[in-house]
Amino acid sequence: MNTNVTSNKFVNEWIAEMAEMVNPANIVLIDGSEEQAEALRAQALATGELFKLNEEKLPNCYLHRTAVNDVARVEDRTFICTSKKEDAGNINYWMDPKECYAKLSKLYKGSYTGKTMYVIPYSMSVVGSDFAKYGIELTDSIYVVLNMLIMTRVGLNVLEALGDKADFIKGLHACAQVDPENRYICHFPEDNTIWSVNSAYGGNVLLGKKCFALRIASYLGRKEGWMAEHMLILGIENPQGEVKYISAAFPSACGKTNLAMLIPPALYKNQGYKVWCVGDDIAWLRVGKDGRLWAVNPENGFFGVAPGTNEKSNPNALHTAMRDTIFTNVCHNLEDNTVWWEGLNNDLPKKAIDWTGKPWDASKFDKKDKSTYAAHPNSRFTAMAANCPCISDKFDDPAGVPISAIVFGGRRAKTAPLVYQSTGWQNGVFVGSIMASETTAAAAGAVGVVRRDPMAMRPFVGYDMGDYWAHWLKMGKAAANAPKIFHVNWFRTDDEGHFIWPGFGDNMRVLMWILARCEDKVDAVSTPIGFVPKAEDINIEGLDISIDTLKGLLSVDKELWLEDCKGIHEFYKQVGERVPAELYEELAALEERLSK
């Protein structure tokens, strides 16, 4: 069996070493061509790994089901393996690299017997650009190959760009027994290596995504002086044709994809405003020659959550997924060979197969009981960014886009106002570090518990969280024209628990205030937590909201904030001794202002 698939000796030696361990029947290099992809699809259809959907309604779309025990990212099986435990930090799960390699090698041993090893050369960001980083993923799954072809830039040009260098991220994936007890997603940042075994679910096995683009890239970014962040990137174009870009970080279930593909409300649409999506999930940021932060989306597609995506909530995402898409763990509507999920529409399919592969009885569907759902709550669509109706013309620009504002967001019923601005970069890093969401009924466990998710990066930082914050502080000093930093909260509720702010497209009204602040076009009110808008400066024309209600949404309750400060102290203590002194200074100053 020939393991020399490239002219790069480092790549060939590594493939040979891995092949010896996993023992494939043969090795296939993925070249990025449509012919090869089509042959792989045909093979996956023959084995039942994929189902072909209605070609007229969903051209070039396929359905896939994972094992019932393998439906989401597993944080407690995700490890950062650094030689010193303290470098991984207290928030991450850590394993000694030597111990981890030894343990996983046993699980990998012979796992490809009788199977093909697919070699996927891929680039995060545009091949040849200053942002580009290259990886090679080895996998035994056609599903992984076809998803990587959508999510990353795959092709022989990646190997050409790599040349004879050893500078690539080595990814090894094996479905093995898909055994949850032996499932591991392990990152070795000191070795540029990712190992994933016993999973076949996208978030654990598409190694270019969170594994490389966030965990490994955040480590590289700190070493090399750039940032890898869990952020969407969007552009707002004014009627004169000028576009300003915002990057924003939100924990899950806070409307990130909806914001990334926002449709302007009539008020702005009629004036000629447009919104462009550069990315829905990940941003890599560097300081440009002009001292501004420039950002790219290193991905090539969207790995979106299907349930709740519909014509009203996110028409752009829905239309993106209507062609060239792989659907995972959604409902198979046998009436017309299409797909369905909860929240798509009210037309429950009469004849359908649920996400586990069993016939689904719509008459037993109970919205309150997830066990009666046809689609898994974390079911997905893997879709090409190029098919998005609002994709930015800068999507493939190797220089990226200049960022005017960074926005952090959380889900708080009472504490955080609709929007506030930090007083400067250092204070903005503090605001990002204390980001939090209250658990909803959708999450397991108690409702209303505050979970700190700094910069929405809690599960994704590839090293110590305190060091990560220190890197943020350093980047602010390196960027002479750093973006202004804001915090938003679309989720304030009234006493009955109903959301007060309409959200969705109307969130643009808040973004317009943010951009006006970035251009010093509008004043603000100084509060103990930062700058809050004057109510009359947020346009509520056409909304069923009074100016008094808006004032309530912008109010700062000192008692609630002082209570929150206790939680911040606890969280900083959990992060440990590497929390930068500057953030403790910010916390002390906040408490002092609140106590006055």
N, C-alpha and C positions, 0 to 999 in steps of 0.2 A: 504493500500500500504506500502510495507516494504522499509524504507529508510536506514536500516542497511545493507549496501552492503559490508562493510569491518569490521574488528575487531578493527579499529582505531576510537575511540570515537570522535576525532576532525573532522575527515572526515565525519562520520555519522551525527554529529550535523549540520555541514555546509550543507550537502546534504538535510537534513530535512528542514532546514531554507529556502534554495533556492526552494525546491519543494513546500513548502507552498505558496511561491510567484508566481511561474510560473504554478503550478497546472497540472503536467503531468498525463496522463492516467496510465502509468506504468514506471518503472525504470529498465534499463538494464545495467549491468556492462560489459564493454568491456575487454575481457581477453587476447586479442592479438592472439587468435588461428585462423588458416586458415579456420576452419569449420564455426566459427561465422562470419568471414569476408565474406565468400562465401554466407552465408544466407542473410547477409545485402545487398550484391550486387544484389542478386536475387530480394529482396524486392524493391530496387531502380530501377531495370529494369522494374518491374511490374508497378511502379507509373510514369515511364517516367523521373525520376530524372537522370538516366544514360542511355546511349545507348551502347550496346555491339558492338565492332568493329571486323573486319575480324580476326578470330582466327589464321589463317595461317600466315598472314602478320604482324599482331600486337597482338601476344598472350597475353591474360589477360589484354587487354587495353579497356578503356571506354571513352566515350565522355559525357561532362556535359555542360549545358549552364546556365549562371547566368541571373538575371534580367538585362534588358538593362540599368537600372539606377545604376547598382552595378557591376562595372567592374575593379575597381582599389582601391588602398589604398587612403583614404581621409585624407590628413594632417590636414585640417581645422575642421575635426570632431574627431580628435584624441587628447585626453586631458591627461595631467599629473595632478593628483589630490593630492596635498600635503597640509598639514595644513597651511603652510606659502607660500604665492604666490612666494616670492623671491627664495624659494628652487626649484621651477620648472623652474625659469629663464625666461628671456625675449624672448627666441627663441621658447619656447614651448607654446602651448595653455594650459591655466590653468583653473581649476574649483575647488571651495571649496569642499572637500570630502563630507561633510554633505549634501550640496546642490545637489551634483551630485548623491549620493545614493538615495536621495528623488526623484529627477527628473526621474532617470532611473527605479526605483522601479515601478513607474506608467506605464512605457512602458513594463516592464516585466510581470506585473500583468496578470495572466491567459494566458500568451502567449503560454504555452505548452498544453492548454486544448485539449483533444482528441489525443495528440501526446505522443511519448515516450521520456523520458529523458535518454540520453546515458551518462554514466559515464566513462570517459577515463583517466585511470591512466597512466602517461607517464613520461619518463625521458629525460632530455636534457643531452647528453653525456652518456657514458657507465654506466649502472646501477652498483652501488657499488664503482665506481671510486672516486678519490679525487675531480674530476671536477663535478661529477653528481649533478644535482638539479632536484627535482621532482615536478610535477604539476598534477593537476586533472582538466580536462575540462569537464563541463557539456554542452551538446548541444542537439538541437532537429533535427539535420541534419545528415542524413546518409553520405552525401557527406563530411561533416567535419570529421566524424569518419574514413572514408576510406582514406582521405588525411592524417590525423594524424597518421594512421597506417604506412604510407609510410615515413612521414617527421620526426617522433620521434620514440623512443623506447617504445612501448606500451605493457603492460602485467601485470600479477598478481605479477611478481617479483618486480615490482615498489612498490607495496603495502607492500611486505615483507621487502624491503630495507627501506621503510619509518617507518616500525614498529609502535610504539604507539606515535610517535612524531607529533607535529603540524606544522612541518617545510616543508610545501608544498605551491605551488602557486595556489591560488584558481581562476579558470577561469569559468566564466558564459557566455554562448553565446545563443542568441535567434534570429532566423530569423525574428520573429514577422511579421510585414507587409512589410518588406524590403522597408521601407519608407525613402527616402533620407533626408527628412526634420527632421526626428527623428532618424537619424543614429548617433550612438556614439560608439567610441572605447576608453574606459577610463581605466587608469592605476592608481592604488592606491599603490605606492611603500611602503608607511609606513604600509600598511596592507597586503602586498603580494597578492594583488587581481587585477584581470583584468575583466572588464565587457564589452561585445560587444553586441550591439543590432541593429536590423534593417539592417543587412548586411548578405550576404551569399557568399561574395567574399573571396577567400583564404587569402589574405594579411590582411584582417580585422577579420577573424574568426578562422584561424589556430593559436590558441593563444600561441602555443609553439614557433612560428617563431619570427617576429620582436617584438611582444608584450612582451613575456617573455625573449627570448634569447638576446634581445638588451635593450629594455626600462627598464624592471624590473631588468634584470641581470646587466646592467651598474650601477644601484643604489646599488645592492647587492655587486658588485665588489668593488665599492668605500668603502663601509662599511667594507668589509672583506679582502681587500688588493689584489684584482685581477682585470682583465680587460675583458670586453665584447665588442668586436669590430666588425664592419661591414667589415670583411676582408675575402678574399680567403686565402687558404693555399696550396702551392704546393711544391713538392720536385723535385730537379734536381739530377739525378743519373749520375755520371761520368763513363767512361769506366772501371774504377777499381771497380765499385760497391758501391762507397761511395755516400750517399745522403745528400744534404744540403737543408734546408727548408727556404722558404720565405713566409711572410704573406703580403698581399697587399690590400689597401683600394682605391676604385674607386667609384665616384658617378655613378648614372645610365647612361646608354648609353655610357660608356667608355670601354666596352670590358672585364668586370670582369670575366664572365663565360668562355669566349674564352681563357683568360689567365690561368684560373684555370685548364683547360683541354687542354692546349697547346700541339700541335704536333711539335716536333723539326724539323727545316728545314733540308734538305738532308745533308748539311754541317756537322751538329752535329749528325744526325741519323746514318750516315755512319761510324762515329767514335765510335758509341756505346752508345751515350747519351740517356737517357730516362727521361720523365717527368711524375710525379705521382700527382694525385689530392687527397688532403686530405679534402678540402672543397671549396665550390664555393661562400659562402656568409657570414658566421659568424665564428668568432674565439673567443674562450675564452682562455686567457693567464694568466699563473701564474709563479712566480719566482721559479725555481727548486733549489734543494740542491746545484747545481753547479753554481748558480748565473746567469744562462741563463734564458730567457723567454721560457717557454714550452707552446705549443698551442694545443687545440683540436678543432675539428668541432663538436659543440654540437648537430647538426642535424643528421638525418639518411637518408635524401633524398634530392632531388633538386626540387625547385619550379621555373622552368626556363621560360623565355620569349620565346615563340615559333617563332614569326615572325623574319626572318633573320637567323634562325638556319638552316644550310644545310650541305651537304657533304664537302663543301669547308670551310665555316666559322668555323664550329665546329662539325666535324664528331663524336667526342667522345660523345658530348651531344646528338646528333641525335640518335646514336646507343643505348645510355642509355635509351632513350624514346621509343624504339621499342618493349618493353615488360613490363608488370606489371605497366602500366602507366595510369593516369587519365588526359585526355586532357580537358581543359576548354576554351570555347569561340573560338575554332578554326573552320575551315570549315569542314563540313561532306561531303566527296567525295562519292556520292552514286554509282558511277561506280563500285567500288570494296569494298565499305564499309570501307574506310580508312579515314585518315584526311589530310588536306592540309592547308597551310598558305602562305602568301606573303613571297617570299624569300626562300621557300623550293625548288622549281624548276620552270622551265618555262612551265610545262605541266598543264595549267589551266584546272581544271575539267569541263567536258561538262555538267555533271548532278550533281548538288551539292546543299546543304543547307548552308546558311551563318550562322554566329555566333548568329544571332538573331532568327534563326529558319525559315527563309523565303528562298524560292528557289533563287539561285544565278545565275545571267546571266553573264557569262564570257565575252561576247561581249561588255558589258557596263563597264568593268574594266578599270580604269584610274589610273595609278600609282601615279599621282599627287593629286588625290582626295580620301582621306581616306574613304569617305562615300560609295565608290564603292567596298571597300575591303570585301573579304569573311571571313577573320578572324579578330578579334579585335586586334588593335596594341599591346594591353597588354595581349593577350591570352597566356595561360600557359600550361606547362606540369608538372605534379607531378610524379617524377620518383625515383626509389630506387637507392641510391648511390652504392649499391652492384653490380648493373648491369652496372656500368660505366667501359668501357674497360681499362681506365687508373687509376682506383681507387688504392690508396696507400695501401700497406699491413699494414700500421700503422693506417688505418682508425679507427679500433676498439681498438687500443692500449690505455689502461686506463691512461698511463703516458703522452700521447700526443707526440709531436715532438719538438725538440729544434729549435728555430728560429734564423737564421743567420742575416737576413735583414728584415726590415719593409719598404715597398714601398708605397708611396702615389702617386696618379695620378689625373690629371684633363684634361680637354679638352680646350686647349688654342691655338688660331690660330697663335699668334706671341710671346707672352711673355715668357712662360717657355721653356727652352731647352729640348731636347730629354731626357736627364737624368742629374741629379746633386745629389751630396751627401751633407748631412748636416755636419756641423763642429763638432757636438757632440749631445748628447741626448737632451739637452735643446733647441739647435738650431733646432733639428729635430722636437720637439714638436711645435715650432714656424712654421716650414714648413707645418706641418699637420694642424695647426690652420688657415692658410691662404689659404688652398686648395680651388680651384675654378674651375668652368667650365663656358664656354660661352654657352648660350642657342643656340640650333640648330633649324632648321626648324621643327624638330619633336616635340619640346615643344611649348606650347601655348604662344602667346605674341611675343615680338620683338626678332629678331635674334641678337646674339652677345652680349647680356647683361650678365655681370659677376654675377654668383650666387655663393656666398661663401658656401661651404659645408665641414666644418672642419672634417677631418678624415673620410669623407663620412658618418658622423653620425648626420648631422643636424636634420633629422626627427626622430632620434632614441635614443637620450640621454634622460634618464629618470629623469634628474635633471638639475640644472643650468650649462650652457656650460662653464662658467668661472671656476666653481668647477671641472668640468670634465677635463679641461686642467691642473688644479692644481694636480689632481689625476695622470695624465700622468707624470707630473714632479716628483711626489713622487715615482712612479713606477720605474723611471729611477735611482733614488737613491737606491732603494731596490734591483735592479738587478746589481750585481757587474760586470757581463759579458753581459750587455745589447746589443741587436742587433744594428747594424748601421742603420741609417735612410736615405732613398733616396726619390727622387721625379722623376716621369717620365711623359712625355707628348708625346703620339703617334700621336697627332693631329695638328702639325704645318702645315700650308698651304702656298702655293706659292701665287703670286699676283692674280692668276685666281681662287684661292679658292680650289685648288686640294691638297689633302694630299701628303706630300713629303715622309714620312716614310711608308714602305709597311705594317707594322703592322702584326696582326695575329701571325703565327708561328715565323716570323722573330723577334718578340719582345724578343725571347730567346737570341738574340745577345746582347741585352742590359742587360738582367738578368745575362749573363755570365760575363760581366764587373762588375756588382754589386757584384757577388760572389767573383770575383778576388780581388775586393777592401776589402771585408770582411776578406779575407785571406792575405791581404797586399802583393799581388803578382803583383800589377800594380800601377803605379804612376797616379797622376791627376794634373789638373791645378787649382790653386786657383783663384776664381773670387769673386766679391762682394756678390754673393748669396750662394756660397759654392763651393765644388769641382766638376769640370766638366772633363769628360774624354779627354785624348789626342785622336784626331780623329783616329790615327792609331791603338789605342787599342780596337776599336770596329770592329769586323770582318765583313766586307761587301762583302766578297768573294761570287760571284754568284748573287749579287744584281745589279739592274740597277741604282746604285747610285754612284756618284763620291766622292772622298775624300773631294773635295771642297764643295759639297752639304752637306756632313756630318758635315763639319766644320760649315756651315751655321746653321744646325740643333742644333749644340751645342753652338751657339753664345748667348751672354747675352746683350740685348739692354738696356743700363742704363736708357735712357729716358722713355721707356715703363715701366720699373720696378719702377721708381720714381712716375710715374702716378699711377701705381698699389698700391703703398704705401698709397696713399690718400684713396683708396677704403678699404684698411686694417684698417686704422684709423676709418673710418665710421663704419665698421663692428664691431670692438672692442667696439666702443661706443654703438652700438646696443646691444651687449652681456651684457654690463653693468659694474658695479663697481667690480665684482668678477673676472675680467680678471687678471691673476697673473702678478705681477710687472715684473717678469722675461721676459714675452712675450713683454711687452712694451720696456724693455731694448734691446731685440733682434731686435725689429722694429726700434728703434732709431739708433742702430749700423748698421743696413742694410742701412738706409737712409744716414748715414754718409759715408759708403763705396761707395755707388752709386754716391754721390755728389763729390767725390774726382776727 
